[in-house]
Amino acid sequence: MALERRAARLVAAGATMLAMGCSGKWTAQESGAAMAGGAGGSEGTAQGGDPGSAEACAAGEARCNASGLRETCTSDGAWSVSDFVCARNVAVDDEVGSTCVTKADGSYRCWGDDPGGALPAERYRRVQLARQGLIGLTEDGRLLAAGTVLPDGLPPASTFRATNMWDYTGVCPLFVDGSFAVVLDGTSFNRPLPPDEDAVRRMEGSFTQAFCVFEGLAVGVRSDGSLWQSHGTETPPGEFTEVAFSNRIFCALTKAGGIRCFEPNFACSRTGIVDCAGPEYPEFSGGPYRSITATDGAVCAIDAEGALTCRRYDGADMPIDAGRFTFIEGGNSVLCGVRTDGSAACFRHGGWSLDEVGQFVPAALDPGW
């Protein structure tokens, strides 16, 4: 019964996301157009030449330069630098529907579900708005939170993802030494962790990627390219660089740029939900691909040219925006990304059931981001 309520709550959350139109109140730290310097080459930011580069271009073409500012090609074929600060990445909540854009200058904007509060004035690599509040990763690897309670003394992190874990708010950081942990907020839902629950759960091994989604599911890519799964089922062999994972799909990007999708993870049999990925799975021809992500219904990939390709869990094609992207992240029924010109875009499909998963529909971003 509890699991049925869980599924119903997720469907309701998806409906709330659709009604919000991705335009709720935002929590913001904006440093203005001036760049603080040193943020070039950040995750998800398309890199062009140096500011004012004399490289020839096509009129109207736009890109982000090495300093994280947008350049636009003028009618005479020269690059003109603007004061638009390019997006670095987009963080999407895996359940409630909030979204955060982090820019190349370390500032951020968030909208959607907004519990209030703001992060300290820092330069951030990534910010995510979870149910309990904002969580940010600073340029020097510190995890800071507003609303969520994090333990002191965490090692420097290279990336993180905030999610619901075992009915508590969880943060899954990948530390700079290659270790991975699940960090639980001991005050989630106004109740403390039970005495036998550890606030920090370290995962053995050296990882290059760590990823978790709601209800305690976690996967990772080890430094040797092998896959790791928290639920202990058989790990598919091969050498991989990245995973796309939700509670109903598990795909991985091979070192050669191909995509392999595997049997649904244990959540399918655990919850009794029948519209999981099997017995058919998405197949991705072409490529090579360089990044993948998953929603509750589709897997999406960026190819070497920056084009997006999306497939439903049952293998059906999912038409998507024809633009070029450098970064994508999926949530419940939403896909957000960063385009090569440094702008951000979000798209939605129907929701939890494959009967509702239709074409991706553009969703408006907060106009002030």
N, C-alpha and C positions, 0 to 999 in steps of 0.2 A: 504493500500500500504506500509506504514512504517513497519507494522508487517511482510509483505511478504519479505521486504528487510532484516529485522532482521533475519528471518529464513535462507535466502540465505547467509547472512554473516556468520552465524554459520556453515553452511555446508562448506563454503569456508575455515573457520578457521580450521575445522576438516581436510580438505584436506592439508592445510599447515602443520598441525601437522604430518600427515603421511609422507609428503615430507621431513620434518626436521629430522625424525628418532630419535628424542629425543637426538640430539647430537649437539645442538647449542653452542655458546660461553657461558661460565659459569661466574657467579659472585660468588666469593669465599671468605670465611674467614676460613682459615684452621689453627688450632693451633698445628698440628703435631700429632705424635702418643702419646705423653705424656698426661695422664689424669690429669685434674685439681682437681679431687676428688669431691665426693658428688653428682655425677650425676646418681648414680645407682637408679634403680627402676623407671626410667622415662617412660613416655608414649611411647608404641610401642616397647620397648626394652625387648627382652626375657631375663629372669634372670636365671642364673645358680647358682652354689655354689660360695664360696669365691675363690679368685685367688689361684691357686695351690691346689685346693680341692683334697682329696685322694679318692673321690667317684669313684667307678668302672664305666667304660663306654665301649662302642663298638668302635673299631678302626675306625677312619675317622669321627666319630660323631662330630658335632660342635655346640656350644652354646655361649651365651653371659653371662659373669659372673656378679656378683652384682656391679662391678665397671664399667661395660659397655665395657669391652674388650672381644674379641672373644677367647674362649678356644677350642682347638681341641684335640680329643682323640688319643693318640699314639698307636702304635702296642702292647704295653704291658698293655694297658687298663688304662692308667693314663691321667689326663687332663693336657695339656700344654698350658700356657697362651701366646698369641701373642700380638703384638702391634696394631692390627686392632681395630679401634674404631667403635663400632656397631652403626647402624642407630637407631635413636629414633623414627622418623616418616617421612612421605613423604607428601608434600603439592602439590596439583595439581590444576592449574588454571581451572576455570569452563568454560572458553571460548577460550582463545588464545592458550593454550597448553604448558605453562611453568611448570616446575617441580623443587621442592627444596627438598633436603634431609637434615634433621637436625640430628646431631650425638649426642651420649650420653655425649660428653664433651662440648656440647654447640656450636660447630662450625657448619658451613653449607656450602653447595654447591648448586647452582641453574643453570639450563640450559633451553634452549628453547627461547621464546621471551625475549629479554634482552634489556631493555631501558637504561641500564647503572646505575652507582651508586653503593654504598656499604653501609651496615649498620655500625654503630659504633662498635668498638671492645667490645663485651659483650659475655656472655654466654646465648644462646638462647634455649628456650623450643621448639619453632616452628618458621620457616621462610617460607614465601610465596612470590612468584614473581607475582605480578599483572601487569595490563597494564601500570600503572603509575610508577611502581618501586617496590622495596623490602619493605616488612613489616615483622617485627620480634617481638616476645614476649620474653622478657628477663626472666631469672630465677626468678627475684623478681617481675614479673607481669607488667612491663612497656611495652607499645606498642611503638615501634620506627619505623620510615619509611624513605626510601630514594626515593624521587620522589613524593609519595603521601603525601598530606598535612593533618595531623591529628590535631585536636584541643588540646590545652593545658588542663591539669587538669583532664584527664580521670582517673577513679578509677583503682586500680590494677585489672588485668584480669587473668583468669585461662586458657583461650584458646581463639582462634579467627579464623575467616575465612574471607579472602578478596575476593570480588566478584564485578561484575557490578550490580549496583543498580539504577534503574530509570535513565539510561543513564549516571550515574556517577560512579566512583570507590567507592565502599563501603567496610567497614570493620565491621564485626559482632562480637563484643567481648562479651564473657560471663564473667562478673565480679565476683570477689571472694565472694562478698556478695550475689550472686545468681541472680542479675538483669542482664538484657540483653539489648543491644542497637544496633542500626544500625547507623554507623558513616559515613557520606558522605564526600568525598573529594571535597571541594568547587571550585577546579581549574580543574576538569576533563575536557578533550577535550578543554582546553584553554578558558573556559567560566565560569563565576562565578555562584554560586547557585542563583536562583531567590530570591527576598526579602522574599517571603512567605515560602521558604523551610528552614527547620531546619537542621543544620549540624549533630546534635545528636538527635536520636529518641529513647527514653527509652521505653521499653516494661514492662508493669506491671506484677507483679508476681515474684515468686522465681523459678529459673530454674536450672536444672542440666545439660542440653544440649541446645545449641542454634545453629541454622544452617540456612544459607541463600544461595540462588543461584541467577543467574542473573535475572534482571528485577524486583527486589523488592520482590521476593517470600521468605518467611521466615517461619520456623517452630521451635518448641522447645518442650522440655520435662520438665514439672514442677516437683518440688520436691516431689509432691504426686504421680508422675507417669502418670498424665494426659497429653494429647497432646494439643499444642497450634498452631494455624495457622494464619498467618498475613492476609490472604484473607477472613477470617471471615466465611468460610463455616462450616458446621456441623463437629464437632470434634468427631472422633470415640471413643467410650468408652473403658476403660481398663487401665491397669497399665503397663507402658513401661519404657525402659531405654535409648533407642536410636532410631533415625530416619534415614532412607535412602530417599533422596529427590532430585528430579531434576524437570525440568519444565513439566515432563510428567508422573511422578510416585511418589507415597507416600507410603512407607512401614515403619513399626515400629517393633522394637524388644521388645517382652514382657519380664516381669521380670522372667518368667519361662524359657526363652530362645527360645521361638517360634517366628515366623515371620508372621505378618499380613500385607497384602497390601490392599489399599483402592481405592475408586474411584479416577480417575485422578483429580488433582487440577484444579483450575479455568483457568490456562493458556491454557489448551486444547481448551476450548470453546472460550477463548478470542482471540487466534491467528488463529483459523480456521484450525489448523493442524489436519489431520484426523488419523494419525498413533500414537495415544496416547496409553495408556496402555489398555483401555477397548476395548471390553467388557470382555476380559480375563485378568487375573492378575497372576503374578508369585506365585507359591505355593512351600513352602519349607517343605519337610518332614524330618524326622530324627531330628538331633540336639541333645542336645540343642546348640544354637548358642550364640556367645558372642560379635559379632560386625557385623555391616552391612554398606553398602555404595551403591551408585547408580551412573550410567553413563547415558548418553542419549540413552538408549536402553537396559540396563541390571541392575539387582540388584544382588549384591554379598554379601556373608556372610562367616565369619570364624566360624567354629564349635569349640567344646571344645578341640579337638585334634590339632587345628591349620590348618585344611584342608579348602581349598576354595571351595565354591559352588556358581555358578552363574546361573541366569535364565534371559531370555529375558522378556520384558514386557508382551508378549503374552503367557508366560509360558514355552516356549521352552528351553531346556537345552543348556547351553553355556559351552562347554569344556574349562577348565582352567588348569593352571600349577598345578602339583601334589605336590608341595612343601608345607611346613608348614609355616604359617604366624602369626605374632602377631599384625599387623596393616595394614589397607587398606584404600584407599581414591580414589573415582572416580571423573572424570572430564567429559569433553565433550564426547569423545569416547575413553578415556584412563582410565585404572585402574592401580594404583601403590600401592606397599605394602612393608612391612619390613618382611623378613624371620626370622625364629627363630635363625639363625646363625648371625643375625645382618646385612646381606646384603639387598639391595633393588632391586626390580624388577618392571618393567612396562609392560603392555600389552595393545593392541589396538584392537578394532573391527571396523566395517565398517563406521559407522557414524550416521547421524541424522535419516534417514528413517529405519524402521524395515526391509525393503527389503535389506538393506546394512549391517545389523548387523549380522555378521557371527561369526565364532570362534575367540576367543581372540588370537592375534598373539604377541609373545614376541617383545618388543621394546628395543633397546640398550640404556643403560644408558651412561652418560658421563664416559669414562674409568678412569678418575682421581678422581672420587668422594670419 
